[in-house]
Amino acid sequence: MLAAFAYFVALGALIPTVPRYVEDELGGGGVQVGVGVGSLAVTAALLRPWTGRIGDTRGRRVLAVSGATVVGVSILLYAVATELWMLVLARLLTGAGEAAMFVGVATAAQDLAPDHRRGEAASYFSVALYGGLAVGPPIGESLVTHGFTTLWIALAACCGCAAIISLWIPRGRTVAVAPHRNFLQRDALLPGVILFLGLIPFIAFSSFVPLFAEDLGQESVGAVFGLYAGLVLVVRIVGARLPDRLGWRRGSTMALCGVGFGVGLVAVWASVPAIWLAAVPLGIGMSLLYPSLFTAVMGAAPESERSHAVGTFSVFFDLSSGFGATLIGAAVSLTSYRGGFAVAAAIAGVGLGAQWLLRDRIGVRHLACVPDVAVGGAGSADPSAA
């Protein structure tokens, strides 16, 4: 948690400052800002499954230490970027380090948890993740007043601290991986799809509620997101055992209902009070979504493929960020803000339906067939061999 918090403070500080750097220092417009910001997700998504393989064969510590180090070095390279393509190359390197760091620390947290408390471990880990992303942006905004070079050096130092702390992360069990291993871990695919569908309502809320609120006469909705963040932290700390006690089915069902109801409320009752009220079911839903589905992944994936499963599952974070915002943005352009929120609510409904239809296939470990072993004569077999 300490390593993850130090790392995600740096990553959170990049969120508001990289767009400003592209616009103010590199003279870029809207398209250039999008390219500069989004390039990180390209290598992060592509390399997560591959880094998972390294985590299984070399251990979790090497991923966390090397990932944080690579991100720190890449942030220092931002300081020498005088053209957009130079920044894009540095951001691609940041994405590579991000893939390794996230898989390493997320898997290590699961290694240290007993089977019946995996949801609790995921909740605590996500507190470090969201806590860092919450305090990082204001830290970045404060440091940028002293110049971008100062900002990059400070954030690289945060990543250096994360790398040093990660030296104490247990290596974890390592295994020999077959050369024909699939690129994506199969036990993580279906939970990842449900996660992808469940994240889109929050992406719609966080991306378009500030603009919608302005149309309603509300200049700032910072307090609304403060309420949301507070609820997520409270539920994940005080209610850290909920994913284990509810089970992944009930936990993810409650989460999908919560996020769908939240954005649906804004779509139906287009008002500032609706935005405030929507933050409550959204906060509760989002606090349960990731830990609940993550326990299903960890319960199904063999121990020898645990990092591989984390890498595959986390790919759907990147996909939801990229495709989710684009999809809802297209819905808003074709209809209105309320139409976009309605589409997001419908997507949560699709996720709920998919979860129900696939409930018997999610969280089930796929075992390789074992040939019958003859015992006591021809035609007899040991039933325990199955």
Sequence and secondary structure as in RCSB ss.txt:
>XXXX:A:sequence
MLAAFAYFVALGALIPTVPRYVEDELGGGGVQVGVGVGSLAVTAALLRPWTGRIGDTRGRRVLAVSGATVVGVSI
LLYAVATELWMLVLARLLTGAGEAAMFVGVATAAQDLAPDHRRGEAASYFSVALYGGLAVGPPIGESLVTHGFTT
LWIALAACCGCAAIISLWIPRGRTVAVAPHRNFLQRDALLPGVILFLGLIPFIAFSSFVPLFAEDLGQESVGAVF
GLYAGLVLVVRIVGARLPDRLGWRRGSTMALCGVGFGVGLVAVWASVPAIWLAAVPLGIGMSLLYPSLFTAVMGA
APESERSHAVGTFSVFFDLSSGFGATLIGAAVSLTSYRGGFAVAAAIAGVGLGAQWLLRDRIGVRHLACVPDVAV
GGAGSADPSAA
>XXXX:A:secstr
 HHHHHHHHHHHHHHHHHHHHHHHTS   HHHHHHHHHHHHHHHHHHHHHHHHHHHHH HHHHHHHHHHHHHHHH
HHHTT  SHHHHHHHHHHHHHHHHHHHHHHHHHHHHTS GGGHHHHHHHHHHHHHHHHHHHHHHHHHHGGG HHH
HHHHHHHHHHHHHHHHTTS         TT  SS HHHHHHHHHHHHHHHHHHHHHHHHHHHHHHTT    HHHH
HHHHHHHHHHHHHTTTHHHHHHHHHHHHHHHHHHHHHHHHHHHS SHHHHHHHHHHHHHHHHHHHHHHHHHHHHH
S GGGHHHHHHHHHHHHHHIIIIIHHHHHHHHHHS HHHHHHHHHHHHHHHHHHHHHTTTTTT          B 
SSTT B GGG 
